[in-house]
């Protein structure tokens, strides 16, 4: 849970949001980089999708680094949930 919404990771896919709401956030880790001997996510595909029809992409982009990707994804998700 993060900010009272489910946060789930399976493999390279991170899903955030409540499936009962109209959309959720998907972060797809596309590549990793080596940082101080650790593999950390590098390129991230950020998608806000319709929770009832996962093939319907509401907003999509890419970011470098998991922090930046999650931050912009949260903003996009919030805007999509507030839109009529």
Buried (B, 14 or more C-beta within 10 A) or exposed (E): EEEEBEBEEEEBEBBBBEEEEEBBBBBBBEEEEEEEEEEEBBBBBBBBBBBEEEEEEBBEEEBEBBEEBBEBBBEBBEEBBEEE
